[in-house]
Amino acid sequence: MLQIAVTGKPNVGKSSFFNSATVSSVEMANYPFTTIDANKAVAHVIKDCPCKELEVTCNPHNSICKDGKRLLPIELIDVAGLVPGAHEGKGLGNKFLDDLMQAKVFIHVVDASGSTNIEGNPVDPGTHDPLEDIEFLEEEIVMWMYGILSRNWVRLIRKVGAEHLDISKVLFDQLSGTGIAIEDIIEAKRNIEPDYNRWDEEDLIELTRNILHIAKPMMIVANKADLPTSAENIKKIKEKYPNVIPASAESEIALVRASEAGLISYLSGDGHFEILEKDKLNENQLKALEYIQTNILDVYGSTGIQDALNYGIFELLKNIVVYPVQDEHKYTDQKGNVLPDGFLVPKGSNPRELAYIVHTDIGDKFMHAVDARKNMRVASDYELKDGDIISIVTRG
C-alpha cells in the first residue's frame, strides 16, 4: 500500500489532518510531542468509478464506491512534530526522521495563520512566518540524510577508487533503508560536480537535497486557511514553493462527523454539502456550517484535505487507477463481482506489470490482456491509461 507521511512541527494541525483524512481518533492536544509514536491508518484517494459510465452496479472488494466515486486505500503516517536540531537528536530526534523515510511522499502541514512559533508553541496570530517552518523542515531532513551519506566518506571514496566501484551504487548502499532508488541517485548526480573525488561538504549537501526532491517529493498543506492572518501568508508561500494546498483540517473533521451522524450529505473533496436534518442542528452548529461554507469551501473550493491526498498520489507520485477483471464482457471477476478491484499503478505501467501487481502467480502465467471497454486485445507493452478496465488472460 502506498504511504504518505504527514510531517511538520507541533501544534500546526498534523493530528487534525491525520484524523480528518483517516476518520480515526489519534490524540489531539495543544502541546509539543502529543504524537509519541508514528500513527498509521488507512486513508483514501478518490477517482470517478467507471460504474456510472458503464451503467452497472459495482461490487468493490479492495476499495469503496460511493455515489460513483471510487475510494482507493493508501496508508497515512502521522509523524511526531519536528523541532530544529532533530537530525542531531533534539526533541524526539532521529526516530521520527526514520519514520518519515518509510513514505513515498511527504505532506508538510504548516500553520498558515502564523500562530505557532518555530518550536511549536502558541503565539499571537500573524507573529510567526510559516516560511521559516518550511525551510527548517527541509533542512532537518537534508542534514539527517547528509549525516548518513557522509558517514566514513574518506574511506568510502578510497574504496571506490581502489576497487573501481560505481559511485551511484555505493551511495545507494549508504542510503539503504530509506526507500531511495539507485535511479534517483543517478538523476540527482547530474546537477553537481561530475568528479566525485572533488566533492566537498557543499557538494554532498547539494546532492542530498537533489536526492530528497526527486525521491521524496513534498507538498505543503497551509492549514488554518480560514483565519484572518492566513491569506497573506498563503500568498507568500505559493510565490516561493510549488505544491501548496490551503486547508482547514478542523473544518473537514466537522463536516465528516456531521455526515457520519446523518445531519449533512458530504463527500471529502466536495466544495459543498447539503443539510439533511436541519431541525436536529442547534443555532451554533448551523452557524459553524455556514462559516465553513463561506470561509473555506467558497474561498478554496474544498477543505483541502482530500485534495492533498489526491495530489500526492496522482500528481507527485504519478499513479493511475486500473481495474483488472476476468470477464471483459461483464466486467466481473471469477465470482461475478462487478469491477471488484481498483489498483493504483505507476503511470507508464503495462498489462504484464499489472498482472504482477495483482498477484505473482498471475504475472508468471501472463499470456495477454484485453481492453474490456473496447473488447480488444492489447499488447503486453501497451501503456495503461487511467480508468482502464483490463482482462488478464493467463496460461492454465
Number of C-alpha atoms within 10 A of each C-alpha: 10 15 23 26 25 27 28 28 29 29 26 28 24 28 28 26 26 27 22 25 24 19 18 15 11 17 12 14 14 13 12 18 19 16 19 14 14 17 18 18 19 17 23 20 23 22 19 16 22 19 19 13 9 11 8 13 14 21 17 16 13 12 15 21 19 11 11 16 17 22 20 20 21 19 17 26 25 29 27 29 26 29 24 18 18 21 24 14 15 12 18 18 20 18 15 22 22 16 19 25 20 18 19 21 24 23 26 23 28 28 33 33 27 25 23 25 22 18 16 22 15 17 12 11 18 18 13 20 20 25 18 12 26 18 10 19 20 16 17 20 22 22 19 21 23 20 16 16 21 16 11 11 12 10 9 17 16 12 14 16 12 9 9 9 13 11 17 17 16 17 17 21 14 18 18 13 11 19 14 20 16 18 14 18 23 15 15 21 19 11 11 14 14 10 7 14 12 8 14 10 10 9 16 19 20 17 23 24 19 21 24 20 15 17 21 22 16 24 21 23 31 28 29 27 26 23 18 13 17 23 16 12 21 22 13 14 20 15 10 9 12 11 17 20 23 30 31 29 26 18 26 26 22 16 24 20 16 19 19 13 11 13 18 19 17 19 17 23 20 14 17 17 16 11 16 14 12 13 9 10 15 9 10 9 14 14 12 14 19 13 15 23 20 13 18 25 23 14 15 18 16 23 34 28 24 23 20 23 23 19 17 24 22 19 13 18 19 14 20 22 25 20 21 28 27 23 18 21 12 14 24 20 17 9 8 14 18 21 24 20 24 26 20 23 23 18 16 14 16 19 27 21 18 24 25 15 14 14 10 12 11 18 18 13 16 21 16 18 26 23 20 22 14 11 12 13 15 18 15 15 14 13 13 23 15 16 16 17 24 27 28 26 18 15 9 5
